[in-house]
Amino acid sequence: MICPRCNNPVPMRSLWQATGLSGVVCPICNASLWPTYLRSAILLVVALLAANFEATVLRRAGYDLAVVMLGCAVTLFVVYAGLAPFVLRLRLKEEDPALLLHTKR
């Protein structure tokens, strides 16, 4: 992922903070960033489809529900984390039109 302000790479570990996707900060210029909505939704759908496929395979193989749920959760996390650097694009929080109503004048 690349910072739109300084064009430097933003490490993936910045996504795995307590604030999640809403608190991504560029380590070089300290810009507050958010992922674009469309790419984030696409990534979530792809991860959910992969987890659903994996759960279906485990259920047909005869595994218990607990194993199926654990496998589904692990697959969801791994696919999301693995594809995030390639799919997600970041934007500055100041560019978000939904936040314009909440700014102080």
BELMODA-V584125 format. One record per residue. N is the residue number from 0. RES is the residue in three letters. OMEGA is omega in radians with two decimals (* if undefined). BURIAL is b if it has 24 or more other C-alpha atoms within 12 Angstrom, else e. D_CENTER is the distance of its C-alpha to the mean C-alpha in Angstrom with 2 decimals. Layout:
[[N,RES,OMEGA,BURIAL,D_CENTER] [N,RES,OMEGA,BURIAL,D_CENTER]]
This chain:
[[0,MET,-3.06,b,11.15] [1,ILE,3.07,b,14.25] [2,CYS,-3.13,b,15.42] [3,PRO,-3.12,b,17.23] [4,ARG,-3.04,e,20.01] [5,CYS,3.13,e,21.18] [6,ASN,3.04,e,19.66] [7,ASN,3.14,e,18.87] [8,PRO,3.06,e,15.93] [9,VAL,-3.08,b,13.34] [10,PRO,3.14,e,12.82] [11,MET,-3.12,b,9.73] [12,ARG,3.09,e,11.52] [13,SER,3.05,b,11.04] [14,LEU,-3.03,b,7.42] [15,TRP,3.04,e,9.22] [16,GLN,-3.13,e,11.82] [17,ALA,-3.12,e,13.35] [18,THR,3.07,e,12.14] [19,GLY,-3.07,e,8.38] [20,LEU,-3.12,b,6.50] [21,SER,-3.08,e,10.08] [22,GLY,3.13,e,11.84] [23,VAL,-3.13,b,10.80] [24,VAL,3.09,b,14.29] [25,CYS,-3.12,b,15.81] [26,PRO,-3.11,e,18.15] [27,ILE,-3.05,e,20.83] [28,CYS,3.13,e,21.39] [29,ASN,3.09,e,19.65] [30,ALA,3.05,b,18.11] [31,SER,-3.02,b,15.71] [32,LEU,3.02,b,12.65] [33,TRP,3.00,b,10.04] [34,PRO,3.08,b,7.73] [35,THR,-3.04,b,10.02] [36,TYR,-3.05,e,10.16] [37,LEU,-3.13,e,11.33] [38,ARG,3.09,e,8.95] [39,SER,3.11,b,5.92] [40,ALA,3.12,e,8.66] [41,ILE,3.13,e,9.84] [42,LEU,3.12,b,7.02] [43,LEU,3.13,b,7.24] [44,VAL,3.13,e,10.96] [45,VAL,3.12,b,11.32] [46,ALA,3.11,b,9.94] [47,LEU,3.10,e,12.23] [48,LEU,3.11,e,15.02] [49,ALA,3.12,b,15.00] [50,ALA,3.11,b,15.18] [51,ASN,3.10,b,17.90] [52,PHE,3.14,e,19.79] [53,GLU,3.11,b,19.81] [54,ALA,3.10,b,21.03] [55,THR,3.12,e,23.69] [56,VAL,3.14,e,24.91] [57,LEU,3.12,e,25.25] [58,ARG,3.13,e,27.06] [59,ARG,3.10,e,29.44] [60,ALA,3.05,e,30.13] [61,GLY,3.13,e,31.40] [62,TYR,3.14,e,29.07] [63,ASP,-3.11,e,29.08] [64,LEU,-3.14,e,26.57] [65,ALA,3.12,e,25.25] [66,VAL,3.12,e,24.54] [67,VAL,-3.13,b,22.87] [68,MET,3.11,e,20.54] [69,LEU,3.10,e,19.76] [70,GLY,3.11,b,19.20] [71,CYS,3.14,b,16.92] [72,ALA,3.13,e,14.71] [73,VAL,3.13,e,14.80] [74,THR,3.11,b,14.09] [75,LEU,-3.12,b,11.02] [76,PHE,-3.08,e,9.62] [77,VAL,-3.14,e,11.15] [78,VAL,3.14,b,10.13] [79,TYR,-3.12,b,6.33] [80,ALA,-3.12,e,7.11] [81,GLY,-3.11,e,9.84] [82,LEU,-3.08,b,8.68] [83,ALA,-3.13,b,5.73] [84,PRO,-3.10,b,8.80] [85,PHE,-3.03,e,10.69] [86,VAL,-3.05,b,8.88] [87,LEU,3.01,b,6.96] [88,ARG,-3.08,b,9.91] [89,LEU,3.05,b,10.66] [90,ARG,3.12,b,13.59] [91,LEU,3.13,b,15.96] [92,LYS,-3.13,b,16.04] [93,GLU,-3.13,e,19.72] [94,GLU,-3.06,e,19.18] [95,ASP,-3.12,e,17.57] [96,PRO,3.13,e,20.52] [97,ALA,-3.13,e,19.53] [98,LEU,-3.08,e,20.17] [99,LEU,-3.14,e,23.53] [100,LEU,-3.08,e,25.40] [101,HIS,-3.13,e,24.50] [102,THR,3.10,e,25.78] [103,LYS,-3.12,e,29.18] [104,ARG,*,e,31.98]]
